[in-house]
Amino acid sequence: MAASAKSNNSFAIWVSVAVVAVLVLVGALVVWMNNTASAPGPVPAAANINTETGAIAVGDGPNSVDTYIDFMCPICNQFEQAEGETIQQLLDDGSITLNIHPVSILDRVSQGTEFSTRSASAAYCVAESDPDAVLDFVRAMYAQQPAESSPGLTDEEIVAIAESAGATNSSACITDGTYMDFATAMTRNLPTNPANGSAGTPTLVVNGEYVTVTFDPQTDIVARLT
């Protein structure tokens, strides 16, 4: 009887050890899966790119103007046409630092080509390798903006646009989609409208204040500068 009880106790101990081991393994697997799901992939290494917020900085003025844009978003193009000239003037006179956030929320309307993510990745490629060409690249992308519900531009077409904007060192990064995962991760930083909790593009934040865009740069930006 004593031997049998000892055997049963040993069996119970080993079962407990096995259960604990399985639970530890499952926990480690869950942590690994969560980390993998949220990992941003390769991260651009350039002083003008904030790898926590995804902002590409242009200029160094005391006021911050943050724009969140999707290259397939037609309203983002309207914002550029309405306010881009004023933003350039404010950059030229040293009033602002422009933080461009390329986001990817419209892949669903590019027929499976992930155009929004690919073009956001391309913006990071240009910012890293050809920082002086960032604004010209953004404007050139708007000038050749594809329609929603189209396949968008091919990687080769994006490379050609980048090169026409003066970004001559970014082609391999663009065609490889180097920063697609990073762009996806940074898209999670898209602010929500405090009035209704919605999120979309274009989103404008001036000196930390969420701005409902009116397409009037004097109201949207200039009046909010210090």
Secondary structure, 3 states (H helix, E strand, C coil): CHHHHHHHHHHHHHHHHHHHHHHHHHHHHHHHHHHHHHCCCCCCCCCCECCCCCCEEECCCCEEEEEEECCCCHHHHHHHHHHHHHHHHHHHCCCEEEEEEECCCCHHHCCCCCHHHHHHHHHHHHHHHCHHHHHHHHHHHHHCCCCCCCCCCCHHHHHHHHHHCCCCCCHHHHHHCCCHHHHHHHHCCCCCCCCCCCCCCCEEEECCEEECCCCCHHHHCHHHCC
